[in-house]
Amino acid sequence: MGDDKASAVLTFLTAEYHAFESAARAGHIEQAWRHLERAHIVAQARLWPHCRSHWKMLIFAIGLRDWREAGGQMVRLLLAPAGNLTGRLPVGNSGRANISAFARAEIPPDLLAFVDPGSH
């Protein structure tokens, strides 16, 4: 990935995580999840950012006492390295436990510029 694209991805992820934190503090739970999901879609092709997105989802789920989601995030934290190492990642997957960890989804159009189609 070129330096410009890597910088754009980092800027995007930082903004989404800040927006997540703001929404969570305001009690806008669905909006907070939406920011984490968007971050996951962009981070997915990069091992450490991918794991970080699941870690943030896990911590959020625990804070909400959403044990089903927390369990799903623990499984995804275990699967993420294998997916990244083998390149077998479900493009566009939101990363949430209510979606199969293997299901592909359409990438929202505004995120296409941040996703490297060759990495999926």
C-alpha positions as CSV (number, residue, x, y, z in Angstrom):
1,M,0.0,0.0,0.0
2,G,1.4,3.4,-0.9
3,D,2.2,5.9,1.8
4,D,-0.6,8.3,0.7
5,K,-3.2,5.5,0.9
6,A,-1.8,4.3,4.2
7,S,-2.0,7.8,5.6
8,A,-5.6,8.2,4.3
9,V,-6.5,4.9,5.9
10,L,-5.0,5.9,9.3
11,T,-6.8,9.2,9.1
12,F,-10.1,7.5,8.3
13,L,-9.7,5.0,11.1
14,T,-8.8,7.7,13.6
15,A,-11.9,9.7,12.7
16,E,-14.2,6.6,12.9
17,Y,-12.8,5.7,16.3
18,H,-13.3,9.3,17.6
19,A,-16.8,9.3,16.2
20,F,-17.5,5.9,17.9
21,E,-16.3,7.3,21.2
22,S,-18.4,10.4,20.9
23,A,-21.5,8.4,20.0
24,A,-20.9,5.9,22.8
25,R,-20.5,8.7,25.3
26,A,-23.8,10.3,24.1
27,G,-25.6,7.0,24.5
28,H,-26.1,6.5,20.8
29,I,-25.4,2.8,20.8
30,E,-26.4,1.9,17.2
31,Q,-24.5,4.9,15.8
32,A,-21.4,3.9,17.9
33,W,-21.6,0.4,16.4
34,R,-22.0,1.8,12.9
35,H,-18.7,3.6,13.3
36,L,-16.9,0.5,14.6
37,E,-18.4,-1.5,11.6
38,R,-17.1,1.1,9.1
39,A,-13.7,1.0,10.7
40,H,-13.7,-2.8,10.5
41,I,-14.5,-2.8,6.8
42,V,-11.5,-0.5,6.1
43,A,-9.1,-2.1,8.7
44,Q,-9.9,-5.7,7.7
45,A,-7.1,-6.2,5.2
46,R,-4.4,-5.1,7.6
47,L,-3.6,-7.4,10.5
48,W,-3.1,-5.1,13.4
49,P,-5.8,-2.6,12.5
50,H,-8.1,-5.6,11.9
51,C,-7.4,-7.0,15.4
52,R,-7.7,-3.5,16.9
53,S,-11.2,-3.1,15.4
54,H,-12.3,-6.4,17.0
55,W,-10.7,-5.5,20.3
56,K,-12.7,-2.2,20.3
57,M,-15.9,-4.1,19.5
58,L,-15.1,-6.6,22.3
59,I,-14.5,-3.9,24.9
60,F,-17.7,-2.1,23.8
61,A,-19.8,-5.3,24.0
62,I,-18.5,-6.1,27.5
63,G,-19.3,-2.5,28.6
64,L,-22.8,-3.0,27.3
65,R,-23.0,-6.4,28.9
66,D,-23.8,-7.9,25.5
67,W,-22.4,-11.3,26.1
68,R,-23.4,-12.7,22.7
69,E,-21.5,-9.9,20.9
70,A,-18.6,-10.2,23.3
71,G,-18.3,-14.0,22.6
72,G,-18.5,-13.3,18.9
73,Q,-15.7,-10.8,19.1
74,M,-13.5,-13.2,21.0
75,V,-13.9,-15.8,18.2
76,R,-13.2,-13.1,15.6
77,L,-10.1,-12.0,17.5
78,L,-8.9,-15.6,17.2
79,L,-9.8,-15.9,13.5
80,A,-8.5,-12.5,12.3
81,P,-4.8,-13.5,12.1
82,A,-5.5,-16.6,10.1
83,G,-7.7,-14.7,7.8
84,N,-5.1,-12.0,7.3
85,L,-2.3,-14.5,6.8
86,T,-4.2,-16.6,4.3
87,G,-5.9,-13.6,2.6
88,R,-9.2,-15.3,3.1
89,L,-11.2,-12.4,4.4
90,P,-14.9,-11.8,3.7
91,V,-14.9,-8.4,1.8
92,G,-17.3,-5.8,3.3
93,N,-18.1,-7.9,6.4
94,S,-19.1,-5.6,9.3
95,G,-17.2,-7.6,11.9
96,R,-20.3,-7.9,14.2
97,A,-21.4,-11.1,15.8
98,N,-24.8,-10.9,14.2
99,I,-23.2,-11.6,10.8
100,S,-21.4,-14.8,9.9
101,A,-17.6,-14.2,10.2
102,F,-17.4,-15.7,6.7
103,A,-20.1,-13.7,5.0
104,R,-19.2,-11.2,2.3
105,A,-21.1,-7.9,2.0
106,E,-21.1,-4.9,-0.3
107,I,-18.6,-2.3,0.6
108,P,-20.4,1.1,1.2
109,P,-19.5,3.3,-1.8
110,D,-17.8,6.0,0.4
111,L,-15.4,3.3,1.8
112,L,-14.3,1.9,-1.6
113,A,-11.4,4.4,-1.8
114,F,-9.9,3.0,1.4
115,V,-10.2,-0.7,0.6
116,D,-7.6,-2.4,-1.5
117,P,-9.6,-4.9,-3.7
118,G,-6.4,-6.9,-4.3
119,S,-6.1,-7.6,-0.5
120,H,-9.4,-9.5,-0.2
